[in-house]
Amino acid sequence: MVTTHAVMGVIRSVMPAFRSNNDKVAFVVHASFVVSGFILTATGRPAFAFDALSSWTTESLVGIAGWNEFDEEYAFVYKSPVKGSNKNTVKKFLVKCLEMNGKLLVDAIAEDGKEFAHLQIEVGNYTDESRDERDYDAQFKNFGKLVTDLRNVILYKLKPVSFATNSSSEKNEEPRDYVGITSSSKKQKKIWA
């Protein structure tokens, strides 16, 4: 289950260097996918490639090197076992994040185009400045709400597994304040390149 503790645990274990507040939120997006069981197969330049979802180079597990090599643009390719099929059947997902007017636009799409999710995140609502760049708790504010929004708006749409209901520690979180949630539609299958 995607919880705030699990997502922060991924961040602490990887110890990423953030260059900006957008980096912080983009890495929370990535950590949420990892906690949800998605396996990173490409990031940075290879994930921005035109054939990122069909490329053979996105078949195996990779590290996060290059994840924030572009200014305010992020791309990740993940694979996930298909529920109810044999262990060798996987589906790939492309996740792109783009900064625009203080928001991080997060778009995710399955390789077959049947699953799509979009979320606009007000970056300033979730990030804080900290003098200690390794104190990840101090780098964020409203962290639980951000993780909950990612789980409810992005991950539930992409991976229909039996997510448990909110834990008791997350039930009292504030209502969402993100903007621009759109549901999956055939018109939105194309993700920006």
N, C-alpha and C positions, 0 to 999 in steps of 0.2 A: 504494500500500500504506500502511496506517495504521501509522506508526512513531512512536516517542517524539519523534524529531527533527522530523518533520513536524507533529505536534500542537503541540509547543512553539513551532514556527515560526509557526503560526497565532496562538497566544496572544501571542507577542511582536509580531507585526504589528498586531494589533488593539489591544493594550495596554488590556485591560479594567480597570476599577477594581473591586476585590473588597471587598464590605462584610463578608463572613463567610467562614469555611472552606467552608460549603456553596456559596457563590458560586464558589469555586475549582474544586470538583469538578464542579459543573454546567457551568462553562465548558469543562472538559476533555471532558465529554460532547459539548457542541456542537462543539468543535474537532475531535473524532474523527469526527463526522458530516461536517464540511466536508472533511476530508482524504480521507474515503472517497468523495467525489464527490457527496454530497447537497447540494442548493441550498436555503438558508434562504429561506422565503417568508413566515413570520410568527413573531413571538416576543412575549412579554409578553401584554398584554391581548388582542390579536387571536387569539393561539394558544390562549388559555383559553376562547374563545367556543364555544358549544354546536355551532355549525356550522363549526368551524375547518377541517375537512378538505374541506368542500364549498363554502366561501365563495369567491367570485370574487376577493376581496382577497388570497388566498394564491396567486395565479397568477404573480406576478413576484418577482424578487430584491429582498430588503430588507436593511437594515443591522441592527445588533444593539441599536439604541436601545430601551430598555424591557425588555431581557432579564431584569433582576433587579429589576423594580419592585415585586414582591410579596415579602414576607418569607418566605424559605425555601421558596418554590414557584416552579417554573420551567416554561415550556412553549415548545416549538419546533415549527414545522411545516416540513417539508422536502419537496422534490420530487426525483425521480430518474428518469432515462430508463429505460424498461422494456427490459431486455436482449432482443435479438432482434426488436424491433419498429422501426417507423419513428421518426425523430428527434422527432416531435411527440407521441409517446405517453409520458406520464409517470405515475408513481404517487406519491401523497402519503403522508407518514408523520407521525404525531403522536408527539412525545416529551414526556413529563411527568416532572418530578423533584419529589419531596416529601421534606422532612426529617421524620424521625420517630425519636426516641430515639437521636440520634447517628449515624443512618444516612441516607443519601440513597437513596430508593427511585426507581429509574429504570424507567419503563415506556414501551415503544414499540410502536406498532401501525400497520399499513398501512391505507389507506383502505378496502380491501375486507375487512378483518378477518382475512385469511388468514395474515398474518405477525404474530407477537407475540413480544416478548422482555421479560424482567424481570431486574433485577439490584439487589441491596441492597449498598450500598457503605458500609463503616465509614469515615466521613469522617476521623476522627482518625488512621487508618493512612496517610493520603496527603497530609495538609496540615501545614505548618509555619508558624510565625510568623516574619516577617521585618521588620526596621525599614525596609528599602527596598522600598516597595510596587511598584516597577518592576523589581525583581530577581526575575523569575518563577521562575528555577531555585530560589531560596531559599524560595519560597512552597510548594514541594511536597517530599514524600519518597516513596520507592517509586513514582515517577512511571511508570517502565517497566511495572511490574506493573499499575497502574491502566489504562494505555492497552491493554495486552495483554488484560486482563479485559473491557474495553469492546468491543474488537475481537472476541474469541472468543465472548462471551455475547450481545451486542446486535447488532453490525454483521453478523456472519456470517449471522445468522438473518433479517435484513431485506433484505440485498442479496446475492443469490446470484451474485456475480461471481467471477472467478478471482483471489481474493486469493493472493498469493505466500505461501510458507511463511515462518515466522519468519526474520528475518535473523540472521546469526551474532551480532550484538551483543545480540539479545533472547533467544537460546536459553537462556541461563543464568539467566534470571529465576527468582525464588522461586515456589513454587506459590501458587495463589490462596488468599486468606483471606477472600473475600466469603462472604456467607451468603444463603440464600433464593433460589437460582437455580431457576426453574421453567421447564419447557418449554412450548412453545406448546400450548394446548388450547382446545377450543371453549368451555369454561366461563370462560376468561379473556379473552374478546374485549372485554368492556367495560373501558375504562380509566377510572379515577376522574376525575370532573369537577371 
